[in-house]
């Protein structure tokens, strides 16, 4: 079985230095995973002149992208491992559970439509035990809540009238699980005199790529490129409040679609705090923030680190009078999107999250701030601190003037 593109990515620059394996969150907690070097560039080299080899250990790759961030030669290791995951899925099929987890958008639509019943079911341990038995989702895993009044019900604006205008890619989490993030983003943009439009969009595809469903992920990617590029060409900046979504546009679509359109779109995509930092650099940011007397710890998601743009959230939050923000400097949270929900992956997930838990407890701040909804899920599971999105904090600062 051949997966298109398996050996099309440049792996010849790999020096076998092991930087990716040393930095891999999974390799740091178990020897069960072969490591990104072995299952990425080395496997690609091995199979260049023969049929690709299916290796079941690839199931432990979370596609966190840490390997890409640390590679001194810029080898797209995670894209190579994503293709191996796709090969494994084609060879062996995927579980119904993995199909469900891959389709976060469909789950969100259904779950939010029956939000009270959905949330009650997910809170009851016996119900989660049944889910573990039937679907293979670990009963001890806490699930994010769903909102009946989701963001797309609240906000339907499709065009913007201001000079600078934003096309907001809401993502599944801000749409269905925490629409307050979307509300906060719209309010922050309003304080900066910028209208926000919400284009037609599908799930960014990250859950699909992570579960080996490459064809479906590429289909979503192509749809999003077409929809968002129309806004870019009409003068909009594309902004996302989820670090996984913004990373997919900036990096993953380039590898998986390999198109001029994906390249063009990537040049106009910003993470929300990156965009605010951009406005500040242009002298356009409204810095009239009210004081917030609070100590906070910042947790940087792997998909934020992978963008190579520093810590724009901290850059922005440090502008708020009285707000003390410190970087937790913690490793991967271990939730890793859909990875931490799976029964057989849960022990690895918990072990990976220990360093984050220790960092939060050691700092002992009042709140923890992070851009990623799945990181928030793990933070809520492992720590007692309230978790907020940086955009929520900034919206509060504008409103307290």
KEROFI-514905 format. One record per residue (C-alpha): residue number from 1; chain; x negated, y, z. Coordinates in steps of 0.25 Angstrom, whole numbers, plus 2048, in hexadecimal, padded with zeros to 3 digits. Each point is the difference from the previous one (the first is absolute). Layout:
    i  ch    x    y    z
  NUM   A    X    Y    Z
...
***
This chain:
    i  ch    x    y    z
    1   A  800  800  800
    2   A  7FA  80E  7FC
    3   A  804  80D  806
    4   A  7FE  80B  7F7
    5   A  7F6  80A  804
    6   A  7F9  7F6  80A
    7   A  7F2  802  7FA
    8   A  803  80D  7F9
    9   A  7FB  809  80C
   10   A  7F2  803  802
   11   A  7F9  7F7  80A
   12   A  7F2  800  7FB
   13   A  7FC  80B  808
   14   A  802  7F8  80D
   15   A  7F3  7FF  807
   16   A  804  7F5  80A
   17   A  7FD  809  80B
   18   A  80C  7FB  809
   19   A  804  80E  803
   20   A  80E  7FC  7FD
   21   A  800  7F3  808
   22   A  7FA  807  80C
   23   A  80A  80B  800
   24   A  80C  7F7  7FC
   25   A  80A  800  80C
   26   A  804  7F2  7FE
   27   A  7F2  7FA  7FF
   28   A  7FD  807  80D
   29   A  80B  7F8  807
   30   A  7FF  7F2  7F9
   31   A  7F7  7F7  7F8
   32   A  80D  7FB  7F9
   33   A  7FF  80B  7F5
   34   A  7F5  7FE  7F6
   35   A  7FD  80F  800
   36   A  802  80B  7F5
   37   A  7F3  7FE  7F9
   38   A  802  7F1  7FE
   39   A  80E  801  7FC
   40   A  7FE  80C  7F8
   41   A  7F4  803  7F7
   42   A  7F9  7F2  802
   43   A  80C  7F9  7FD
   44   A  802  808  7F3
   45   A  7F2  7FD  7FC
   46   A  801  7F2  803
   47   A  80D  7FF  7F7
   48   A  7FC  809  7F5
   49   A  7FD  7F5  7F6
   50   A  80B  7F6  805
   51   A  80E  800  806
   52   A  802  808  80C
   53   A  7FF  7F8  80D
   54   A  80C  800  80A
   55   A  7FB  802  80E
   56   A  80B  800  80B
   57   A  7F7  808  80A
   58   A  804  80C  7F8
   59   A  80E  800  807
   60   A  7F8  806  80C
   61   A  7FC  80C  7F8
   62   A  808  80C  804
   63   A  7FC  80A  7F5
   64   A  7FD  80A  80A
   65   A  7F5  806  7F6
   66   A  7F5  801  80B
   67   A  7F7  7F8  7F6
   68   A  802  80A  7F6
   69   A  7FD  80C  809
   70   A  7F3  7FA  805
   71   A  7FA  7FA  7F3
   72   A  7F4  808  7FD
   73   A  801  7FD  7F1
   74   A  80F  803  7FE
   75   A  804  7F2  7FD
   76   A  810  7FF  800
   77   A  7FF  7F4  809
   78   A  80F  801  805
   79   A  805  801  7F2
   80   A  7F8  7F3  7FD
   81   A  806  7F9  80C
   82   A  80E  805  7FC
   83   A  7FE  7F9  7F3
   84   A  7FC  7F3  808
   85   A  80C  801  809
   86   A  809  801  7F3
   87   A  7F9  7F4  7FA
   88   A  803  7F8  80D
   89   A  80E  805  800
   90   A  802  7FB  7F2
   91   A  7F9  7F3  803
   92   A  808  7FD  80D
   93   A  80C  808  7FF
   94   A  804  809  80C
   95   A  809  7FE  80C
   96   A  80E  807  800
   97   A  7FB  808  80C
   98   A  7F5  806  7F7
   99   A  80A  803  7F6
  100   A  808  808  80A
  101   A  7F4  807  806
  102   A  7FB  804  7F2
  103   A  80D  807  7FD
  104   A  800  80A  80B
  105   A  809  809  7F8
  106   A  80B  7F6  7FE
  107   A  7FF  7FC  80F
  108   A  801  80E  804
  109   A  80D  803  7F8
  110   A  807  7F4  806
  111   A  7FB  801  80E
  112   A  803  80F  801
  113   A  80E  7FE  7FA
  114   A  803  7F7  80C
  115   A  7F6  807  809
  116   A  807  7FE  80E
  117   A  801  7F1  7FE
  118   A  7F2  7FF  7FA
  119   A  7F9  807  80B
  120   A  808  7F9  80B
  121   A  7FC  7F2  7F9
  122   A  7F2  804  7FF
  123   A  7FF  804  80F
  124   A  806  7F3  805
  125   A  7F5  7F6  803
  126   A  809  7F3  7FD
  127   A  803  806  7F2
  128   A  7F1  803  7FD
  129   A  7FE  7F1  804
  130   A  80A  7FC  7F6
  131   A  7F9  809  7F6
  132   A  7F3  7F9  803
  133   A  806  7F2  7FE
  134   A  807  804  7F3
  135   A  7F7  80A  7FA
  136   A  7F2  7FF  807
  137   A  800  80E  806
  138   A  7FA  800  80E
  139   A  80A  801  80B
  140   A  7F7  809  808
  141   A  7FE  80A  7F5
  142   A  808  80D  802
  143   A  807  805  7F4
  144   A  802  80F  7FC
  145   A  80E  805  801
  146   A  809  804  7F4
  147   A  809  80C  7FF
  148   A  80D  800  7FA
  149   A  7FF  80F  7FC
  150   A  7F3  7FD  7F9
  151   A  7F8  80B  7F9
  152   A  806  7FF  7F2
  153   A  80D  801  806
  154   A  7FC  80D  807
  155   A  7F8  806  7F5
  156   A  804  800  7F1
  157   A  7F9  80C  7FA
  158   A  7FA  7FC  7F2
  159   A  7FA  80D  7FC
  160   A  7F8  80C  806
  161   A  801  80F  7FD
  162   A  7F4  805  807
  163   A  7F3  804  7FA
  164   A  7F8  7F5  806
  165   A  809  7F4  801
  166   A  7FF  7F1  805
  167   A  805  7F3  7FB
  168   A  801  7F8  80D
  169   A  7FD  7F1  7FF
  170   A  808  7FC  80D
  171   A  7FB  7F1  800
  172   A  808  7F5  807
  173   A  7FD  803  80E
  174   A  804  80F  801
  175   A  80C  7FD  7F7
  176   A  806  7F4  808
  177   A  7F9  7FF  80E
  178   A  7FC  80E  804
  179   A  807  80B  7F8
  180   A  7FC  80A  80A
  181   A  7F2  800  7F9
  182   A  807  804  7F3
  183   A  808  80B  807
  184   A  7F3  805  807
  185   A  7F9  800  7F3
  186   A  80B  808  7F9
  187   A  800  80A  80C
  188   A  7F1  802  7FF
  189   A  800  803  7F1
  190   A  80C  80A  803
  191   A  7F7  807  80A
  192   A  7F6  801  7F5
  193   A  80A  805  7F5
  194   A  800  7F4  7F8
  195   A  80C  7F8  7FB
  196   A  800  7F1  801
  197   A  806  7F7  7F5
  198   A  802  7F1  801
  199   A  7FE  7F9  7F3
  200   A  805  7F2  7FC
  201   A  7F6  7F6  806
  202   A  7FE  7F2  804
  203   A  7F8  7FA  80B
  204   A  7F1  803  7FD
  205   A  7FE  7F1  7FF
  206   A  7F5  7FE  80B
  207   A  809  7F5  807
  208   A  801  7F9  7F2
  209   A  7F1  801  7FE
  210   A  7FD  7FB  80E
  211   A  809  7F4  7FE
  212   A  7FA  7FC  7F2
  213   A  80C  805  7F8
  214   A  7F7  807  7F7
  215   A  80A  801  7F4
  216   A  80B  806  808
  217   A  7F7  80A  807
  218   A  7FB  804  7F2
  219   A  80E  802  7FB
  220   A  803  809  80C
  221   A  7F3  808  7FE
  222   A  803  802  7F1
  223   A  80E  805  804
  224   A  7FA  80A  80A
  225   A  7F6  805  7F7
  226   A  80A  803  7F5
  227   A  809  807  80A
  228   A  7F6  808  808
  229   A  7F8  804  7F4
  230   A  80C  807  7FA
  231   A  800  809  80C
  232   A  7F1  802  800
  233   A  801  805  7F1
  234   A  80B  809  805
  235   A  7F7  807  80A
  236   A  802  7F8  80C
  237   A  7F6  7FB  80A
  238   A  803  7F1  805
  239   A  7FF  7FE  80F
  240   A  802  7F4  809
  241   A  802  7FF  80F
  242   A  7FB  7F1  800
  243   A  7F1  7FD  7FE
  244   A  803  7F3  7F9
  245   A  808  807  7F6
  246   A  7F7  80B  7FD
  247   A  7F4  7F6  7FF
  248   A  808  7F7  7F6
  249   A  801  80C  7F7
  250   A  7F2  805  801
  251   A  7F9  7F3  7FF
  252   A  808  7F3  7FE
  253   A  808  804  7F5
  254   A  7F3  804  7F8
  255   A  7FB  7F2  802
  256   A  80D  7F8  7FE
  257   A  806  809  7F4
  258   A  7F3  805  7FA
  259   A  808  80B  7F8
  260   A  7FD  80E  7FD
  261   A  80E  803  806
  262   A  7FC  7FA  80E
  263   A  7F3  808  7FF
  264   A  807  80D  7FD
  265   A  80A  7FE  80C
  266   A  7F4  7FD  80A
  267   A  7FB  80E  7FD
  268   A  80C  806  806
  269   A  803  7F7  80C
  270   A  7FE  805  80F
  271   A  802  7FA  80D
  272   A  809  80A  808
  273   A  7F5  805  809
  274   A  7F6  800  7F5
  275   A  80A  809  7F8
  276   A  801  80A  80C
  277   A  7F1  800  801
  278   A  800  804  7F1
  279   A  80A  80B  803
  280   A  7F7  805  80B
  281   A  7F4  800  7F7
  282   A  808  808  7F5
  283   A  804  80A  80B
  284   A  80E  7FC  7FF
  285   A  803  7F9  80D
  286   A  809  806  80A
  287   A  7F8  7FF  80D
  288   A  80B  806  809
  289   A  800  7F4  809
  290   A  806  800  80E
  291   A  7F8  7FB  80B
  292   A  802  7F1  804
  293   A  7F9  7FC  80D
  294   A  7FD  7F2  7FE
  295   A  7F4  7F6  7FF
  296   A  801  7F6  7F5
  297   A  7F8  7F5  7FA
  298   A  7FF  7FE  7F1
  299   A  800  7F3  7FA
  300   A  7FB  7FF  7F1
  301   A  806  7F6  7F8
  302   A  7F8  7F7  7F7
  303   A  807  805  7F3
  304   A  7FD  80F  805
  305   A  7F1  7FC  802
  306   A  800  7FA  7F2
  307   A  803  80D  7F9
  308   A  7F3  806  804
  309   A  806  80E  804
  310   A  7FC  800  80F
  311   A  80B  803  80A
  312   A  809  80A  7FB
  313   A  80A  7FE  80B
  314   A  7F6  804  80A
  315   A  7FC  80C  7F8
  316   A  80E  805  800
  317   A  804  7FC  80F
  318   A  7F4  807  805
  319   A  806  80D  7FB
  320   A  80B  7FF  80A
  321   A  7FE  808  80C
  322   A  7FF  7F8  80D
  323   A  800  7F3  7F8
  324   A  7F4  7F7  804
  325   A  7FE  7F5  7F6
  326   A  7F5  7F5  800
  327   A  7FC  7F5  7F7
  328   A  802  7F3  806
  329   A  7F5  7FB  7F6
  330   A  807  7F2  801
  331   A  7FF  7F5  7F6
  332   A  80C  7FA  7F8
  333   A  80D  7FF  808
  334   A  802  7F1  7FB
  335   A  80E  802  7FC
  336   A  7FC  802  7F1
  337   A  80D  802  7FA
  338   A  808  7F3  7FF
  339   A  7F4  7F8  805
  340   A  803  801  80F
  341   A  80F  7FC  7FE
  342   A  7FC  7F2  7FC
  343   A  800  7F5  80A
  344   A  7F3  7FA  7FC
  345   A  7F9  80D  7FF
  346   A  805  806  80D
  347   A  7F5  7FB  809
  348   A  7F5  806  7F6
  349   A  808  80D  800
  350   A  800  801  80F
  351   A  7F2  7FD  801
  352   A  7FC  80B  7F6
  353   A  809  80A  808
  354   A  7F8  7FE  80D
  355   A  7F6  80B  7FD
  356   A  80B  80A  7FC
  357   A  807  7FD  80D
  358   A  7F3  802  808
  359   A  7FD  80D  7F9
  360   A  80F  805  803
  361   A  7FF  7FC  80F
  362   A  7F2  806  802
  363   A  804  80D  7FA
  364   A  80D  800  808
  365   A  806  80C  7F8
  366   A  80F  803  801
  367   A  803  7FC  7F1
  368   A  7F9  7F9  7F5
  369   A  801  806  7F2
  370   A  7FF  7F8  7F3
  371   A  805  801  7F1
  372   A  803  7F1  7FE
  373   A  80E  7FA  804
  374   A  7FA  7F2  802
  375   A  7F5  805  808
  376   A  80A  807  809
  377   A  807  7F2  801
  378   A  7F4  7FA  806
  379   A  7FD  80C  809
  380   A  80E  7FE  805
  381   A  7FE  7F2  802
  382   A  7F2  801  807
  383   A  800  80D  808
  384   A  80A  808  809
  385   A  7FD  80D  7F9
  386   A  80A  807  7F7
  387   A  7FC  800  7F1
  388   A  803  80C  7F7
  389   A  7FD  803  7F2
  390   A  7F7  80D  7FE
  391   A  80A  807  7F8
  392   A  80A  7FE  80B
  393   A  7F6  808  809
  394   A  7FE  80B  7F6
  395   A  80F  802  7FE
  396   A  802  801  80F
  397   A  7F5  80A  801
  398   A  806  809  7F5
  399   A  80E  7FF  807
  400   A  7FA  804  80E
  401   A  7FB  80E  7FB
***
